[in-house]
Amino acid sequence: MIAIPTDHPIWDRFFAVFPIVVVGSKEPDGTYDLAPKHMAIPLGWQNYYAFVCTPRHATYRNIARERQFTVSFPKAGQVTLSSLAASPRCEDQSKPIASALPTRRATKVGGVLLEDAYLHLECTLHSMVDGFGDNSLIIGQVVAASADEAYLRVSERDEGEQLLSSPLLAYVSPGRYAEIGRTAQFPLPEGFTR
């Protein structure tokens, strides 16, 4: 093992796997912004979802003001759409690409979701925790969720075959992506409980 100095951020020094999600938030003018995030995770076993953002981004300010947001999990074939959502803003701070992306209206919160994503979450703001350097943790309570039927776990289906036919999109940090289809059962010890 080689020691990695911690006097600078370490995250670009090695590869790590994260989900790619697209977070939706409402802009002050009533339009909607979509922004890809990869530092995102369920928070505990209840219906909470969290992601990292910075107060410098409109996503943070929009969620602080509106107290709600959406999360779309793109399918493997939607990597380009996810990337386009990261397009920079124009000089007037507008983000025209957000209105060009295919979306659908959320059902319980004021927002939009990426059309044809395999999982949609609609969240109300639980809390924002600042102070992680320039970053913050945004935590939402999931108030509505929907999934593409091909991605739902069903006891009669072989999960390995299911993931082969409906692969997941992953962000391989820094700057790469992968389709995850070939998987194996994790070898949990007998008697393991969560």
Secondary structure, DSSP 8 states (H G I E B T S, - for coil): -----SSS--TTSS-EEEE-EEEEEE-TTS-EEEEEESSEEE-SSSSEEEEEE-TTSHHHHHHHHH-EEEEEE-BGGGHHHHHHTT----TTS--HHHHHS-EEE-SSSS-EEETT-SEEEEEEEEEEEEEETTEEEEEEEEEEEEE-GGGS--TTS-HHHHHHHS-EEEEEETTEEEEE---------TT---
